[in-house]
Amino acid sequence: MTSHQPIMTRDEVSDFLDREFPQLHFGGRTYHLTGVGPMTAQVRMDYHERHLRPGGTLSGPSMMALADLGLYAVILAHIGPVGLAVTTSLNFNFLRKPGQRALVAECRLLKLGKRLAVGEASIYSEGGEDLVCHATGTYSIPDRR
C-alpha cells in the first residue's frame, strides 16, 4: 500500500488535524505533533491542571487521548489524509505515575496493511527516561476506491 516513508509531513498532518478535528483543541491547544518519520510519529501533551486526577497525577484518559492521537497521526502520515481511518481497539498498560509535567509519546507502526494498521505508543514524562504508559492500537483503514 505505501512505503515505509511518510507521504505527509508533520505540518501537513497537523494542518489536516486542525481542519478536520478542531474539537481536539477545545479549551486551548494542548496536543502537538512534534515529528513524523519512517513508520514513526512523536506527539506532546502540554501539562495542564485539567489533565489531573485525584492524587495529583495525570489522568489515564489524557494519556489515552495522547496515544490515540499519535497512532492516528503516524497512520495518516503514511496513508495520506483519510479522515475515516478509525480506531478499532486500544490496549493500555499504566506503568508508573507520571510527573506533573508535559507528556511525550513515541509512536511506531508495527504493521501497515491495506485494511488494518497496528501500532504502539510509548509515553514518558517530558525529560524522563522511565516509561509511564505503553499502548497498542489497531485501526481500520477504509477502502480507498
PLY file of the C-alpha trace (Angstrom):
ply
format ascii 1.0
element vertex 145
property float x
property float y
property float z
element edge 144
property int vertex1
property int vertex2
end_header
0.00 0.00 0.00
2.71 2.51 0.97
6.43 2.56 1.50
7.92 2.90 4.94
8.49 6.59 4.20
5.76 9.06 5.20
3.87 10.70 2.36
2.70 13.61 4.53
4.93 15.94 6.50
4.44 16.84 10.15
2.94 20.18 9.10
0.58 18.56 6.59
-0.70 16.10 9.19
-1.07 18.89 11.77
-2.97 21.07 9.29
-5.28 18.16 8.45
-5.99 17.50 12.13
-6.63 21.21 12.79
-9.03 21.38 9.85
-10.87 18.07 10.27
-10.79 17.75 14.07
-10.91 21.26 15.55
-12.51 19.79 18.69
-9.06 18.40 19.51
-8.13 21.90 20.68
-11.34 22.68 22.59
-10.34 24.64 25.69
-6.94 25.51 24.21
-4.20 23.81 22.25
-2.66 21.07 24.37
-1.66 18.35 21.89
1.19 18.90 19.41
2.52 16.68 16.66
6.26 17.21 17.01
7.67 14.79 14.46
6.98 12.29 11.70
9.44 9.76 10.30
9.57 6.34 8.69
6.79 4.40 10.47
7.01 6.80 13.46
5.48 9.93 14.92
6.04 11.90 18.11
3.34 13.83 19.94
3.40 16.03 23.04
0.69 16.88 25.53
1.29 20.11 27.44
0.87 19.92 31.18
-2.40 21.48 32.31
-4.36 21.06 35.53
-7.39 19.90 33.51
-5.45 16.66 32.91
-5.04 15.92 36.63
-6.99 13.32 38.54
-7.37 12.96 42.31
-3.99 12.24 43.84
-2.25 14.79 41.62
-1.31 12.52 38.74
-2.08 12.96 35.08
-5.24 11.07 34.20
-5.49 7.87 32.24
-7.93 9.41 29.74
-5.38 12.14 28.96
-2.72 9.52 28.24
-5.25 7.54 26.19
-6.01 10.59 24.05
-2.29 11.24 23.54
-1.62 7.67 22.42
-4.67 7.53 20.13
-3.75 10.86 18.54
-0.15 9.80 17.99
-1.09 6.48 16.44
-3.67 8.15 14.21
-1.07 10.75 13.15
1.55 8.16 12.19
-1.05 6.29 10.12
-2.16 9.48 8.35
1.45 10.38 7.61
1.82 7.09 5.75
-1.56 6.68 4.00
-2.50 10.32 3.41
-5.40 12.44 4.66
-8.01 9.73 5.31
-10.43 11.07 7.91
-12.31 7.81 8.23
-9.40 5.66 9.34
-10.82 4.68 12.72
-9.64 3.11 15.94
-10.86 -0.47 16.32
-9.02 -1.37 19.52
-6.70 0.16 22.09
-4.93 -1.51 24.99
-3.15 0.41 27.76
-0.66 -0.53 30.43
-0.15 2.22 33.00
3.30 1.51 34.39
4.16 4.34 36.77
2.83 7.65 37.98
3.76 10.40 35.54
5.19 13.65 36.84
3.20 16.87 36.78
4.73 17.99 33.50
4.19 17.50 29.79
3.96 14.01 28.37
5.59 12.82 25.17
4.58 9.79 23.12
6.85 7.94 20.73
4.55 6.14 18.30
5.55 3.38 15.91
3.68 1.38 13.31
4.21 -2.36 13.68
2.12 -3.25 10.62
0.61 -1.14 7.89
-1.66 -3.14 5.62
-4.35 -2.27 3.11
-7.21 -2.55 5.63
-5.59 -2.53 9.09
-2.75 -0.73 10.82
-1.26 -1.82 14.15
0.98 0.37 16.26
2.36 1.08 19.68
2.81 4.24 21.73
5.39 4.63 24.48
4.59 7.53 26.78
7.09 9.33 29.00
7.04 12.35 31.28
8.92 15.07 29.42
12.60 14.88 30.33
12.17 11.45 31.93
13.53 8.12 30.82
11.02 5.85 32.55
8.06 4.61 30.55
4.82 5.71 32.26
2.37 4.12 29.82
2.53 1.67 26.94
-0.34 1.38 24.47
-1.09 -0.73 21.43
-3.77 0.03 18.92
-5.40 -1.31 15.78
-7.01 0.99 13.21
-9.30 0.20 10.31
-8.34 1.84 7.03
-11.26 2.45 4.65
-11.23 1.20 1.08
-9.65 3.97 -0.99
-11.84 3.24 -4.06
0 1
1 2
2 3
3 4
4 5
5 6
6 7
7 8
8 9
9 10
10 11
11 12
12 13
13 14
14 15
15 16
16 17
17 18
18 19
19 20
20 21
21 22
22 23
23 24
24 25
25 26
26 27
27 28
28 29
29 30
30 31
31 32
32 33
33 34
34 35
35 36
36 37
37 38
38 39
39 40
40 41
41 42
42 43
43 44
44 45
45 46
46 47
47 48
48 49
49 50
50 51
51 52
52 53
53 54
54 55
55 56
56 57
57 58
58 59
59 60
60 61
61 62
62 63
63 64
64 65
65 66
66 67
67 68
68 69
69 70
70 71
71 72
72 73
73 74
74 75
75 76
76 77
77 78
78 79
79 80
80 81
81 82
82 83
83 84
84 85
85 86
86 87
87 88
88 89
89 90
90 91
91 92
92 93
93 94
94 95
95 96
96 97
97 98
98 99
99 100
100 101
101 102
102 103
103 104
104 105
105 106
106 107
107 108
108 109
109 110
110 111
111 112
112 113
113 114
114 115
115 116
116 117
117 118
118 119
119 120
120 121
121 122
122 123
123 124
124 125
125 126
126 127
127 128
128 129
129 130
130 131
131 132
132 133
133 134
134 135
135 136
136 137
137 138
138 139
139 140
140 141
141 142
142 143
143 144
